[in-house]
Amino acid sequence: MSTLPNLLTLSRILVIPLLVATFYVKPPLGNWLALVLFVLAGVTDFLDGYMARSLNQQSHLGRFLDPIADKLLVAAAIVMMVAVDRVSGLTVLAALVILCREILVSGLREFLAELRVRVPVTRLAKLKTAFQFTAIAFLLLGDAAPWNLPVLEIGEVALWIAAGLTLYTGYDYLRGGLHHMSDKEPPHD
């Protein structure tokens, strides 16, 4: 765990309680604190992968923790925004699609890992993550945005785009994993 990329990934998990706590701080300060924490966590998502590759410090632990850290961070932010009605109405469906896909793909990855099948992250899945992080950042800022900028509306549109990409990439991963699934038990060693 001592590699810097793994520590950056772990920091993303450790920031989640702080992010949740910002929802109990009065606006606009709470909104800005949430935005800053979330953006910093997003920066560590980029940095940990970049550093792992450039420093040749890629590890099994990092490959395991990185997607979990992303999913936990996104899920915590979405659940809290729904809880405080920053995401409401039909937009809750977009949030639900995102959460369900993340659970589905995590389960699929776990199943395929038992079969020793790697599930590489696609470029489209990386774009999906970028839209999720962008949407959540706008939604976290919410009504605290300066100059009456329509950040909630921008965040909702980005969340729907992320939900669309989420559906497509989830289907793509599932389709790719289906041919490894059958009713037959795998041969025992």
Residue frames as a rotation matrix with the C-alpha (Angstrom) as fourth column:
MET 1
0.564 0.826 0.000 0.00
0.826 -0.564 0.000 0.00
0.000 0.000 -1.000 0.00
SER 2
0.151 -0.577 -0.803 2.99
0.539 -0.633 0.556 2.28
-0.828 -0.517 0.216 0.33
THR 3
-0.575 -0.390 0.719 3.04
0.818 -0.280 0.502 3.44
0.005 0.877 0.480 -3.31
LEU 4
-0.870 0.181 -0.458 1.96
-0.079 -0.969 -0.234 7.03
-0.486 -0.168 0.858 -3.88
PRO 5
-0.682 0.677 -0.277 -0.72
-0.446 -0.084 0.891 6.10
0.580 0.732 0.359 -6.46
ASN 6
-0.296 0.585 -0.755 -2.34
0.601 0.729 0.329 3.71
0.743 -0.356 -0.567 -3.95
LEU 7
-0.641 0.027 -0.767 -2.25
0.685 -0.431 -0.587 6.40
-0.346 -0.902 0.258 -1.26
LEU 8
-0.905 0.344 -0.251 -3.96
-0.414 -0.848 0.331 8.84
-0.099 0.403 0.910 -3.63
THR 9
-0.445 0.766 -0.464 -6.65
-0.084 0.480 0.873 6.25
0.892 0.428 -0.149 -4.34
LEU 10
-0.340 0.275 -0.899 -7.13
0.879 0.434 -0.199 5.61
0.335 -0.858 -0.389 -0.62
SER 11
-0.911 -0.019 -0.412 -7.42
0.204 -0.889 -0.411 9.37
-0.359 -0.458 0.813 -0.02
ARG 12
-0.705 0.700 -0.114 -10.43
-0.452 -0.320 0.833 9.36
0.547 0.638 0.542 -2.34
ILE 13
-0.087 0.661 -0.745 -12.14
0.473 0.686 0.553 6.83
0.877 -0.304 -0.373 -0.09
LEU 14
-0.452 -0.186 -0.872 -11.16
0.892 -0.108 -0.440 8.68
-0.012 -0.977 0.215 3.09
VAL 15
-0.996 0.085 0.020 -12.61
-0.083 -0.994 0.071 11.98
0.026 0.069 0.997 1.82
ILE 16
-0.468 0.879 -0.094 -16.13
0.311 0.264 0.913 10.47
0.827 0.398 -0.397 1.58
PRO 17
0.013 0.526 -0.851 -17.09
0.998 0.040 0.040 11.11
0.055 -0.850 -0.524 5.23
LEU 18
-0.649 -0.297 -0.700 -15.90
0.380 -0.924 0.039 14.71
-0.659 -0.241 0.713 4.88
LEU 19
-0.931 0.355 0.079 -17.95
-0.051 -0.344 0.938 15.10
0.360 0.869 0.339 1.70
VAL 20
-0.154 0.911 -0.382 -21.03
0.703 0.373 0.606 13.75
0.694 -0.175 -0.698 3.47
ALA 21
-0.208 0.011 -0.978 -20.39
0.906 -0.374 -0.197 16.13
-0.368 -0.927 0.068 6.40
THR 22
-0.976 -0.201 -0.080 -20.50
0.157 -0.912 0.380 19.15
-0.149 0.358 0.922 4.05
PHE 23
-0.449 0.882 0.146 -24.21
0.325 0.008 0.946 18.48
0.832 0.472 -0.290 3.51
TYR 24
0.365 0.543 -0.756 -24.72
0.899 0.005 0.437 19.43
0.241 -0.839 -0.487 7.16
VAL 25
-0.607 -0.552 -0.571 -22.88
0.604 -0.788 0.119 22.75
-0.515 -0.273 0.812 6.78
LYS 26
0.340 0.831 -0.441 -25.11
0.321 -0.543 -0.776 25.71
-0.884 0.122 -0.451 5.95
PRO 27
0.201 -0.204 0.958 -25.13
0.972 -0.077 -0.221 26.88
0.119 0.976 0.183 2.33
PRO 28
0.868 -0.156 -0.471 -23.32
-0.435 0.217 -0.874 28.41
0.238 0.964 0.121 0.55
LEU 29
0.022 -0.939 0.342 -20.25
-0.990 0.026 0.135 27.34
-0.136 -0.342 -0.930 2.57
GLY 30
0.077 0.065 0.995 -21.33
-0.276 0.960 -0.042 23.68
-0.958 -0.271 0.092 2.60
ASN 31
0.936 0.309 0.170 -21.81
0.091 0.254 -0.963 23.70
-0.341 0.916 0.210 -1.18
TRP 32
0.647 -0.744 -0.166 -18.38
-0.666 -0.446 -0.597 25.19
0.371 0.497 -0.785 -1.80
LEU 33
-0.114 -0.679 0.725 -16.69
-0.877 0.413 0.248 22.79
-0.468 -0.608 -0.642 0.63
ALA 34
0.427 0.359 0.830 -18.39
0.013 0.915 -0.402 19.85
-0.904 0.182 0.386 -1.07
LEU 35
0.995 -0.048 -0.092 -17.29
-0.097 -0.128 -0.987 21.11
0.036 0.991 -0.132 -4.49
VAL 36
0.299 -0.952 0.062 -13.67
-0.933 -0.305 -0.189 21.59
0.199 -0.001 -0.980 -3.39
LEU 37
-0.125 -0.327 0.937 -13.48
-0.617 0.765 0.185 18.13
-0.777 -0.554 -0.298 -1.78
PHE 38
0.643 0.466 0.608 -15.08
0.146 0.704 -0.695 16.48
-0.752 0.535 0.385 -4.79
VAL 39
0.905 -0.362 -0.221 -12.82
-0.351 -0.346 -0.870 18.25
0.238 0.865 -0.441 -7.30
LEU 40
0.012 -0.940 0.342 -9.73
-0.996 0.019 0.086 17.36
-0.087 -0.342 -0.936 -5.25
ALA 41
0.051 0.081 0.995 -10.89
-0.246 0.967 -0.066 13.74
-0.968 -0.242 0.070 -5.18
GLY 42
0.930 0.327 0.170 -11.39
0.097 0.227 -0.969 13.89
-0.355 0.917 0.180 -8.96
VAL 43
0.548 -0.812 -0.200 -7.87
-0.791 -0.426 -0.439 15.21
0.271 0.399 -0.876 -9.40
THR 44
-0.211 -0.639 0.739 -6.50
-0.785 0.562 0.262 12.27
-0.583 -0.525 -0.620 -7.37
ASP 45
0.577 0.474 0.665 -8.41
0.030 0.801 -0.597 9.94
-0.816 0.365 0.449 -9.71
PHE 46
0.950 -0.283 -0.131 -6.45
-0.185 -0.175 -0.967 11.33
0.251 0.943 -0.218 -12.64
LEU 47
0.285 -0.925 0.251 -3.15
-0.930 -0.330 -0.160 11.54
0.231 -0.188 -0.955 -10.75
ASP 48
0.183 -0.255 0.949 -3.13
-0.584 0.749 0.314 8.05
-0.791 -0.612 -0.012 -9.29
GLY 49
0.800 0.159 0.579 -3.49
0.312 0.714 -0.627 6.41
-0.513 0.682 0.521 -12.71
TYR 50
0.864 -0.500 0.056 -1.03
-0.238 -0.504 -0.830 8.76
0.444 0.704 -0.555 -14.36
MET 51
0.212 -0.822 0.529 1.56
-0.977 -0.178 0.115 8.29
-0.001 -0.542 -0.841 -11.62
ALA 52
0.428 -0.019 0.903 1.12
-0.284 0.946 0.155 4.52
-0.858 -0.323 0.400 -11.48
ARG 53
0.905 -0.067 0.419 1.86
0.407 0.421 -0.811 4.29
-0.122 0.905 0.408 -15.20
SER 54
0.725 -0.638 0.260 4.64
-0.282 -0.619 -0.733 6.87
0.629 0.458 -0.628 -15.36
LEU 55
0.086 -0.702 0.707 6.40
-0.996 -0.067 0.056 5.61
0.008 -0.709 -0.705 -12.20
ASN 56
-0.207 -0.065 -0.976 5.77
-0.401 0.916 0.024 1.99
0.892 0.396 -0.216 -13.14
GLN 57
-0.930 -0.045 0.365 3.97
-0.367 0.208 -0.907 1.47
-0.035 -0.977 -0.210 -9.83
GLN 58
-0.009 0.949 -0.314 0.88
-0.812 0.176 0.556 -0.28
0.583 0.260 0.769 -11.11
SER 59
-0.912 -0.269 0.310 -0.35
-0.408 0.675 -0.614 -2.87
-0.044 -0.687 -0.726 -8.65
HIS 60
-0.596 0.731 -0.331 -3.12
0.503 0.662 0.556 -5.39
0.626 0.164 -0.763 -8.14
LEU 61
-0.364 0.439 -0.822 -4.25
0.833 -0.242 -0.498 -3.38
-0.418 -0.865 -0.277 -5.12
GLY 62
-0.724 0.044 -0.689 -4.44
-0.187 -0.973 0.135 -0.21
-0.664 0.227 0.712 -7.20
ARG 63
-0.851 0.431 -0.299 -6.43
-0.245 0.178 0.953 -1.94
0.464 0.885 -0.046 -9.94
PHE 64
-0.418 0.700 -0.579 -8.79
0.815 0.570 0.102 -3.21
0.402 -0.429 -0.809 -7.23
LEU 65
-0.341 0.245 -0.907 -9.14
0.746 -0.517 -0.420 0.03
-0.572 -0.820 -0.007 -5.23
ASP 66
-0.962 -0.148 -0.227 -9.35
0.015 -0.866 0.499 2.60
-0.271 0.477 0.836 -8.03
PRO 67
-0.608 0.792 0.048 -12.77
0.009 -0.053 0.999 1.67
0.794 0.608 0.025 -9.45
ILE 68
-0.036 0.587 -0.809 -14.13
0.926 0.324 0.194 1.05
0.376 -0.742 -0.555 -5.95
ALA 69
-0.596 -0.259 -0.760 -12.99
0.597 -0.776 -0.203 4.50
-0.538 -0.575 0.617 -4.82
ASP 70
-0.966 0.259 0.003 -14.69
-0.174 -0.657 0.733 6.09
0.192 0.708 0.680 -7.82
LYS 71
-0.334 0.899 -0.284 -17.93
0.299 0.387 0.872 4.18
0.894 0.206 -0.398 -7.27
LEU 72
-0.124 0.252 -0.960 -18.04
0.992 0.062 -0.112 4.94
0.032 -0.966 -0.258 -3.53
LEU 73
-0.812 -0.250 -0.527 -17.38
0.308 -0.951 -0.024 8.63
-0.495 -0.182 0.850 -4.10
VAL 74
-0.845 0.535 -0.018 -20.01
-0.246 -0.358 0.901 8.92
0.475 0.765 0.434 -6.85
ALA 75
-0.202 0.808 -0.553 -22.56
0.575 0.555 0.601 6.89
0.793 -0.196 -0.577 -4.89
ALA 76
-0.351 0.027 -0.936 -22.08
0.900 -0.265 -0.346 8.92
-0.258 -0.964 0.069 -1.70
ALA 77
-0.939 -0.032 -0.343 -22.47
-0.035 -0.981 0.189 12.21
-0.343 0.189 0.920 -3.55
ILE 78
-0.681 0.722 -0.123 -25.56
-0.159 0.018 0.987 11.05
0.715 0.692 0.103 -5.45
VAL 79
-0.170 0.631 -0.757 -27.27
0.817 0.520 0.250 9.59
0.551 -0.576 -0.604 -2.38
MET 80
-0.503 -0.068 -0.862 -26.66
0.707 -0.605 -0.365 12.76
-0.497 -0.793 0.352 -0.38
MET 81
-0.966 0.149 -0.210 -27.88
-0.235 -0.844 0.482 15.02
-0.105 0.515 0.851 -3.20
VAL 82
-0.413 0.872 -0.263 -31.07
0.159 0.354 0.922 12.98
0.897 0.339 -0.285 -3.53
ALA 83
-0.240 0.287 -0.927 -31.49
0.949 0.272 -0.161 13.08
0.206 -0.919 -0.338 0.27
VAL 84
-0.499 0.005 -0.867 -31.39
0.438 -0.862 -0.257 16.89
-0.748 -0.508 0.427 0.30
ASP 85
0.496 0.828 0.262 -33.50
0.581 -0.092 -0.808 17.23
-0.645 0.553 -0.527 -2.89
ARG 86
-0.078 -0.567 -0.820 -30.68
-0.497 -0.691 0.525 18.72
-0.864 0.449 -0.228 -4.96
VAL 87
-0.917 0.025 -0.398 -31.39
-0.335 0.494 0.803 15.85
0.216 0.869 -0.445 -7.33
SER 88
-0.506 0.823 0.256 -35.13
-0.131 0.221 -0.967 15.36
-0.852 -0.523 -0.004 -7.53
GLY 89
0.348 0.763 -0.545 -38.01
-0.738 -0.135 -0.661 14.59
-0.578 0.632 0.516 -9.85
LEU 90
0.991 0.101 -0.087 -37.21
-0.133 0.707 -0.695 12.62
-0.009 0.700 0.714 -12.97
THR 91
0.306 -0.951 -0.053 -33.50
-0.708 -0.190 -0.680 13.30
0.636 0.245 -0.731 -12.55
VAL 92
0.104 -0.201 0.974 -33.54
-0.841 0.506 0.194 10.76
-0.531 -0.839 -0.116 -9.71
LEU 93
0.914 0.256 0.313 -33.99
-0.055 0.845 -0.533 8.16
-0.401 0.470 0.786 -12.48
ALA 94
0.644 -0.758 -0.104 -30.69
-0.285 -0.112 -0.952 9.23
0.710 0.643 -0.288 -14.06
ALA 95
-0.078 -0.667 0.741 -29.02
-0.978 -0.093 -0.187 8.92
0.193 -0.739 -0.645 -10.66
LEU 96
0.421 0.338 0.841 -30.59
-0.577 0.816 -0.039 5.49
-0.700 -0.469 0.539 -10.14
VAL 97
0.983 -0.121 -0.136 -29.39
-0.055 0.512 -0.857 4.29
0.173 0.850 0.497 -13.56
ILE 98
0.230 -0.963 0.142 -25.86
-0.624 -0.257 -0.738 5.34
0.747 0.081 -0.660 -12.63
LEU 99
-0.124 -0.261 0.957 -25.96
-0.966 0.254 -0.055 3.58
-0.228 -0.931 -0.284 -9.25
CYS 100
0.707 0.464 0.534 -27.49
-0.356 0.885 -0.299 0.38
-0.612 0.021 0.791 -10.67
ARG 101
0.855 -0.440 -0.273 -24.94
-0.169 0.261 -0.950 0.18
0.490 0.859 0.149 -13.48
GLU 102
-0.012 -0.920 0.392 -22.05
-0.852 -0.196 -0.485 0.63
0.523 -0.340 -0.782 -11.07
ILE 103
0.058 0.110 0.992 -23.34
-0.774 0.632 -0.025 -2.26
-0.630 -0.767 0.122 -8.94
LEU 104
0.927 0.350 0.134 -23.91
-0.175 0.720 -0.671 -4.42
-0.331 0.599 0.729 -12.03
VAL 105
0.623 -0.750 -0.221 -20.44
-0.331 0.004 -0.944 -3.82
0.709 0.661 -0.246 -13.45
SER 106
-0.140 -0.665 0.733 -18.82
-0.982 -0.002 -0.190 -4.37
0.127 -0.746 -0.653 -10.05
GLY 107
0.367 0.368 0.855 -20.59
-0.528 0.839 -0.134 -7.72
-0.766 -0.402 0.502 -9.74
LEU 108
0.994 -0.010 -0.107 -19.64
-0.091 0.455 -0.886 -8.63
0.057 0.890 0.451 -13.28
ARG 109
0.270 -0.962 0.047 -16.00
-0.689 -0.227 -0.689 -7.75
0.673 0.154 -0.723 -12.65
GLU 110
-0.118 -0.278 0.953 -16.00
-0.930 0.366 -0.009 -9.84
-0.347 -0.888 -0.302 -9.47
PHE 111
0.710 0.459 0.534 -17.54
-0.248 0.873 -0.421 -12.82
-0.659 0.167 0.733 -11.27
LEU 112
0.918 -0.366 -0.154 -15.14
-0.091 0.184 -0.979 -12.58
0.386 0.912 0.135 -14.20
ALA 113
0.124 -0.907 0.403 -12.16
-0.931 -0.247 -0.269 -12.17
0.343 -0.342 -0.875 -11.87
GLU 114
0.238 0.029 0.971 -12.97
-0.609 0.783 0.126 -15.59
-0.756 -0.621 0.204 -10.42
LEU 115
0.872 0.105 0.479 -12.67
0.284 0.687 -0.668 -16.90
-0.400 0.719 0.569 -13.98
ARG 116
-0.100 -0.972 -0.212 -9.41
0.464 -0.234 0.854 -14.95
-0.880 -0.013 0.475 -14.39
VAL 117
0.061 0.209 0.976 -10.94
0.965 -0.264 -0.004 -12.77
0.257 0.942 -0.217 -17.08
ARG 118
-0.704 -0.337 -0.625 -9.83
0.493 -0.866 -0.088 -9.12
-0.512 -0.370 0.775 -17.07
VAL 119
0.416 0.821 0.391 -12.38
0.907 -0.347 -0.237 -6.45
-0.059 0.453 -0.890 -17.89
PRO 120
-0.658 -0.753 0.002 -10.43
0.750 -0.655 0.088 -3.49
-0.065 0.059 0.996 -19.23
VAL 121
0.060 0.622 -0.781 -11.85
0.371 -0.740 -0.561 0.01
-0.927 -0.256 -0.275 -18.89
THR 122
0.076 0.049 0.996 -12.94
0.997 -0.026 -0.075 1.40
0.022 0.998 -0.051 -22.26
ARG 123
-0.899 -0.388 0.205 -12.43
0.406 -0.912 0.055 4.95
0.166 0.132 0.977 -23.45
LEU 124
-0.235 0.899 0.368 -16.18
-0.020 -0.383 0.923 5.42
0.972 0.210 0.108 -23.48
ALA 125
0.485 0.358 -0.798 -16.33
0.736 0.326 0.593 4.30
0.472 -0.875 -0.105 -19.84
LYS 126
-0.489 -0.713 -0.503 -13.68
0.855 -0.506 -0.115 6.92
-0.173 -0.486 0.857 -19.02
LEU 127
-0.806 0.291 0.515 -15.81
0.035 -0.845 0.534 9.54
0.591 0.448 0.671 -20.80
LYS 128
0.243 0.928 -0.282 -18.80
0.332 0.193 0.923 8.34
0.911 -0.318 -0.261 -18.76
THR 129
0.144 -0.284 -0.948 -16.80
0.990 0.048 0.135 8.87
0.007 -0.957 0.288 -15.57
ALA 130
-0.871 -0.486 0.075 -15.81
0.489 -0.871 0.046 12.36
0.043 0.076 0.996 -16.71
PHE 131
-0.406 0.808 0.427 -19.48
-0.086 -0.499 0.862 13.26
0.910 0.313 0.272 -17.31
GLN 132
0.422 0.542 -0.727 -20.45
0.660 0.366 0.656 11.80
0.622 -0.756 -0.203 -13.93
PHE 133
-0.250 -0.605 -0.756 -17.78
0.949 -0.309 -0.067 13.80
-0.193 -0.734 0.651 -12.12
THR 134
-0.926 -0.069 0.371 -18.68
0.201 -0.922 0.332 16.98
0.319 0.382 0.867 -14.04
ALA 135
-0.049 0.993 0.112 -22.41
0.105 -0.106 0.989 16.59
0.993 0.060 -0.099 -13.38
ILE 136
0.406 0.189 -0.894 -21.86
0.849 0.286 0.445 15.91
0.340 -0.939 -0.045 -9.70
ALA 137
-0.640 -0.697 -0.324 -19.52
0.763 -0.627 -0.159 18.90
-0.092 -0.349 0.933 -9.35
PHE 138
-0.749 0.430 0.504 -22.16
-0.074 -0.810 0.582 21.24
0.659 0.398 0.638 -10.83
LEU 139
0.259 0.931 -0.258 -24.90
0.176 0.217 0.960 19.71
0.950 -0.294 -0.107 -8.69
LEU 140
0.014 -0.332 -0.943 -22.80
0.986 0.163 -0.043 19.97
0.168 -0.929 0.330 -5.53
LEU 141
-0.932 -0.361 0.025 -22.35
0.356 -0.927 -0.113 23.68
0.064 -0.097 0.993 -6.09
GLY 142
-0.190 0.980 -0.067 -26.07
0.982 0.190 -0.003 24.07
0.009 -0.066 -0.998 -6.75
ASP 143
0.709 0.639 0.299 -27.66
0.623 -0.766 0.159 27.35
0.331 0.073 -0.941 -5.73
ALA 144
0.538 -0.581 -0.611 -24.36
0.398 -0.464 0.792 28.63
-0.743 -0.669 -0.018 -4.31
ALA 145
-0.073 -0.580 0.811 -23.11
0.996 -0.001 0.090 29.42
-0.052 0.814 0.578 -7.82
PRO 146
-0.497 -0.172 -0.850 -22.16
0.287 -0.958 0.026 33.05
-0.819 -0.231 0.526 -8.41
TRP 147
-0.808 0.110 -0.579 -23.98
-0.475 -0.704 0.528 35.39
-0.350 0.702 0.621 -10.82
ASN 148
0.156 0.959 0.235 -27.11
-0.608 0.281 -0.742 33.21
-0.778 -0.028 0.627 -10.91
LEU 149
-0.592 -0.412 -0.693 -25.39
-0.798 0.422 0.431 30.74
0.114 0.808 -0.578 -13.23
PRO 150
0.468 0.882 -0.060 -27.72
-0.872 0.472 0.130 27.83
0.143 -0.008 0.990 -14.05
VAL 151
-0.551 -0.833 -0.050 -25.40
-0.812 0.550 -0.197 25.20
0.191 -0.068 -0.979 -12.56
LEU 152
-0.334 0.496 0.802 -28.22
-0.376 0.710 -0.595 22.95
-0.864 -0.501 -0.051 -11.35
GLU 153
0.734 0.641 -0.224 -29.63
-0.422 0.172 -0.890 22.79
-0.532 0.748 0.397 -14.86
ILE 154
0.221 -0.757 -0.615 -26.18
-0.892 0.098 -0.441 22.18
0.394 0.646 -0.654 -16.36
GLY 155
-0.665 -0.482 0.570 -25.57
-0.712 0.639 -0.290 19.48
-0.224 -0.599 -0.769 -13.75
GLU 156
0.114 0.801 0.588 -28.89
-0.340 0.588 -0.734 17.79
-0.934 -0.116 0.339 -14.52
VAL 157
0.793 0.124 -0.597 -28.21
-0.608 0.091 -0.789 17.74
-0.044 0.988 0.148 -18.27
ALA 158
-0.182 -0.948 -0.262 -24.72
-0.883 0.275 -0.379 16.35
0.432 0.162 -0.887 -17.66
LEU 159
-0.516 0.050 0.855 -26.19
-0.597 0.695 -0.400 13.73
-0.615 -0.717 -0.329 -15.31
TRP 160
0.608 0.776 0.167 -28.62
-0.352 0.452 -0.820 12.59
-0.712 0.440 0.548 -18.01
ILE 161
0.535 -0.517 -0.668 -25.76
-0.745 0.084 -0.662 12.39
0.399 0.852 -0.340 -20.53
ALA 162
-0.555 -0.755 0.350 -23.77
-0.828 0.457 -0.326 10.39
0.086 -0.470 -0.878 -17.97
ALA 163
-0.067 0.617 0.784 -26.79
-0.484 0.668 -0.566 8.12
-0.873 -0.417 0.254 -17.44
GLY 164
0.843 0.361 -0.399 -27.02
-0.503 0.264 -0.823 7.49
-0.192 0.894 0.404 -21.20
LEU 165
0.080 -0.907 -0.414 -23.31
-0.777 0.203 -0.596 6.68
0.624 0.369 -0.688 -21.40
THR 166
-0.498 -0.200 0.844 -23.73
-0.804 0.471 -0.363 4.59
-0.324 -0.859 -0.396 -18.26
LEU 167
0.499 0.763 0.412 -26.46
-0.461 0.636 -0.619 2.48
-0.734 0.119 0.669 -19.87
TYR 168
0.803 -0.199 -0.562 -24.44
-0.519 0.228 -0.824 1.98
0.292 0.953 0.080 -23.03
THR 169
-0.218 -0.975 -0.052 -21.16
-0.789 0.207 -0.579 1.10
0.575 -0.085 -0.814 -21.31
GLY 170
-0.292 0.201 0.935 -22.97
-0.760 0.545 -0.354 -1.14
-0.581 -0.814 -0.006 -18.81
TYR 171
0.791 0.607 0.077 -24.62
-0.393 0.601 -0.696 -3.00
-0.469 0.520 0.714 -21.68
ASP 172
0.530 -0.675 -0.513 -21.27
-0.630 0.091 -0.771 -3.21
0.567 0.732 -0.377 -23.48
TYR 173
-0.496 -0.717 0.489 -19.54
-0.858 0.321 -0.401 -4.71
0.130 -0.619 -0.775 -20.41
LEU 174
0.025 0.598 0.801 -22.42
-0.597 0.652 -0.468 -7.13
-0.802 -0.467 0.373 -19.81
ARG 175
0.886 0.293 -0.358 -22.47
-0.454 0.396 -0.798 -8.23
-0.092 0.870 0.484 -23.45
GLY 176
0.135 -0.934 -0.331 -18.72
-0.731 0.132 -0.669 -8.81
0.669 0.333 -0.665 -23.33
GLY 177
-0.615 -0.397 0.682 -19.02
-0.783 0.408 -0.469 -10.81
-0.092 -0.822 -0.562 -20.13
LEU 178
0.368 0.895 0.250 -22.03
-0.844 0.435 -0.315 -12.92
-0.391 -0.095 0.916 -21.13
HIS 179
0.583 -0.133 -0.802 -20.04
-0.520 0.697 -0.494 -15.33
0.624 0.705 0.337 -23.28
HIS 180
-0.609 -0.793 -0.021 -18.03
-0.446 0.364 -0.817 -16.27
0.655 -0.489 -0.576 -20.15
MET 181
-0.487 0.532 0.692 -21.23
-0.759 0.133 -0.637 -17.25
-0.431 -0.836 0.339 -18.36
SER 182
-0.349 0.473 -0.809 -22.97
-0.478 0.653 0.588 -20.56
0.806 0.592 -0.002 -18.72
ASP 183
0.628 0.666 0.403 -24.96
-0.709 0.274 0.650 -22.98
0.322 -0.694 0.644 -16.61
LYS 184
0.649 -0.455 -0.610 -22.05
0.356 0.890 -0.285 -25.42
0.673 -0.032 0.739 -16.54
GLU 185
0.886 -0.454 -0.095 -19.68
-0.034 -0.268 0.963 -25.36
-0.463 -0.850 -0.253 -13.59
PRO 186
0.478 -0.796 -0.372 -16.10
-0.818 -0.248 -0.520 -24.55
0.321 0.553 -0.769 -14.57
PRO 187
0.539 -0.335 -0.773 -13.74
0.205 0.942 -0.265 -27.54
0.817 -0.015 0.576 -14.46
HIS 188
0.942 -0.228 0.245 -12.09
-0.295 -0.216 0.931 -28.02
-0.159 -0.949 -0.271 -11.06
ASP 189
0.218 -0.953 -0.211 -8.31
-0.866 -0.089 -0.491 -28.16
0.450 0.290 -0.845 -10.78
